Amino acid sequence: MIPILAPDPESAFPPAEQALDNPQGLLAAGGDLCPARLLNAYRHGIFPWYSDDQPILWWSPAPRCVLYPEDVHLSRRLRRRYNQGQFSLTTDQAFTEVIEGCAKPRQDQYGTWITADMCAAYIRLHELGVAHSVEVWVNNQLCGGIYGLALGQVFFGESMFSQLEGASKIALIALCHQLQRWGFVLLDCQISNPHLLSMGAKEISRDEFHQHLQTARKPDHWGRDFYSATRW
């Protein structure tokens, strides 16, 4: 049996070391998605992930997939496409549209884990200045993006989407360049996949990940002066 969270949103989560091996990383269930509980979770390396037919489930997987911003990899092909001037970039200009784009079912995928309640919860975090998005545009049309939370010097990536080949990769590259500029030490990718690994992400132990969380808790910094590189 996994622990059921207490009603108080600021009550402690179980220690991450108690997360299950099967399913990997499942730590607790229940609670809600209010800002206090979500911030409490992320500060301890925990995040919600569940479907509409499930209770809220909380996870702390090991190993942890992370991307050090300076290690992000841009393929030659994508570099050429970007330098052709096809894409334009913004931040925090279309957060709701980005999360709605991420919530749409993918090809060969039934349903989505970004439920209506999840969308509302992260939009609220955006209104509070904690959740942010990077948008990719072509001819003034949104074609891709990424969103997540900025806490201290760690950005907790949640999801990204693409309606045009390469657009989500452009968003991730742009985010990493901006994180480097602001002195962020880590982009949390949660769970690895071939797409992330091909762009420079790697897996680290839970202990190493939590060490990053402990040492990166400096004042939050997320400016509005988004840097749009003209050439990468």
N, C-alpha and C positions, 0 to 999 in steps of 0.2 A: 504493500500500500504506500502510495506517495502522500506526503504531508498536505493537508488542506490549510490554506492561508487564513490567518485571523482577520476579523472584520476591519481592524484598524489598518489603514493603508500605509502607515509608517512603521508597522510592526516588522520585526526582522524576518528575512527569508531564511530557510534552512541553509546551513553551510553548503557551498557549492560542491564540496567533496562528497556529499551524500547523493549527488545526482546518479541516476540509474545508468547501468551499462547497456541495458536493453529495455526500452528504446534509449539509445545513447544520449545522455545529457538531460533527460527529464528529471526535474527537481521538485516541482510542486504543482498544485492545481487550485483553482478557485480565485477568490478575490475579485478585483475589478480593474478597470483601466484608467482610473483617475490619475491626474498628473503626479500626485505625491507617490503613489505606488509605482508608477512607471519609472520615475526618477530614482526612487529607492532601488528598484531592480537593476537599472542600467549601471548605476554607480558600483554595483557588486557583480557586474558581468553577467546579468541574467536578463532574458528577454522573453516576451510572450510569443507563442506560435501555436495556433489551433485552428480548427475548422468550425463552421456554424453549428454542426451537430455535436460539438464537444464542449466541455467546460473550458475556461481559460487555463491553458497549460503554460508553465514557466520552465525555461531551459537554460542549462549551462554546459554546453558540449565540450568534450575533450577528445582529441585535440581541437584547438581553436584556429579557425582560418583568419588570418590577418594580412594586411597589406601595409608595409612601411612606405609612406608616400614617395620617398626618394627612389624606391625600387620599382615603381610602376613602369610597365613596358608598353610601348606603342609600336606596333608593327610598321614596317616601311609602307605597306599598302595603305594603312589607315592614316599614316602621317601624310602621304601624298594627297589623300582625299581631303584631309583637313586643310592643308596648305593651299588647296585650290579655291578656298574661300566659300565653300558650299554651306558650312555651318556657322551659326552665331550662337553665343552662349550668354546666359544670364543666371542669376541666383535669386531665389526667394521671390520670383515674379509670377510663378504659376504653381505654387505648392499643391493646391487642391487638385489641379489637373494632372500633376505628376503622380500623386498617390492614386488617383483614379485610373491612370494609365497602368500603373503597377498592379492594380487590383484586377484588371481584366484577365480572364483565363488565357493561358498561353496555348500554343499549338500542341495538340495531343495531350492536353491537360484538362481534367474535369474540375470545375469549381476553382476557388481561390482561398488562400489562407488569410488574405487581407479582407476581413469581413467589414460590414458597414460600421460596426462598433469600433473596429480597429482604425478605420479611416477617420471617424469622428475624434477618437482619442489623440491621434497624431496631428490632426488639424488643430486641435486645442493646444498641443505642445508647440506647434508652429506659432500660434497666436501669442504664446507666452515667451517666444524668442528662443526656444530650445531646439525645435526641429527645423530643418532647413532642406532646401532642394537646389539642385543644379538643373537647368533646363537647356535643351538643345533645340534650335530652331532652324528651319529651312524655309525661306520665303515667308517669314512671319508665321509659320505653322509649327506648332510643337510636334517634334518627331521623336523625342526621347528625353530621358532624365533619370535622376537618382535622388533619393531622399534618405534622411537619417537624423540622428541627434548629435549635437556637439556639446560635450561635457568636459571641461578642463581642456587638455590637449589631446583628447581622443575623440574621433568621430565614429559613431556607431552606425554603420551603413545598414539600412533596412531592405531596400529593394530598388531595382532599376528596371526600366522598360525601354523598348525601341520599336518604333513604327517604320524605321528606315534602317537598312543595314549599316551597322557601325555606330549608330547614334548613342546607344547606351555605353559603348566603350569610350566614345568621345566625352560623355558626361563623367565617367569615372576618371579619365585622364585629367580633365579640367579640375575636378574636385581634388585630386592628389596634388596637382600643381598649386592650387590655392592653399591646401593644408600645409605644404612645404613653406609657402610664403608666410604663413601665420605661425609657424613653429610647432605644428601638431606633430606628435610622435607616432601616431598609429591610426589606421583605419580598420575597424573591426568588421570583418566580413562574415562572422558567425560560423557558417558551415561551408567547406570547400566544394568546389565543382571545377570541371576542366576549364570552363570559361574564365574563372577567376585566377586559377593557377597559371593559365597561359599569359595573364597580364601581370604576373609578378607576385601574386599572393603566395603565402606559405602557411604551413600548419605549425603551431607552437603548443607547448603543454599548457594545461590550465594554470599551473603555478606561475609560469612565465607570463602568461596573459594577465594574471592578477597583480603581478609585480609592476607591470606597465600601468595598471589602473591606480596603484598606490603612489607611483612616482609622477604621474601626469596630472595630478589634481591641482593645477594652478588655476587662477581665475579664468573663467570662460572668455573666449575671444572669438567672436564671429562678426566680422565687419561687413559693411555694405559696399566696400570698395573692391568688388569682385574683379580679379585680374583675368582678362581674356587674352591669352597669348596669341600673337599673330602668326607665329611659326613655332613648331615643335620639332 
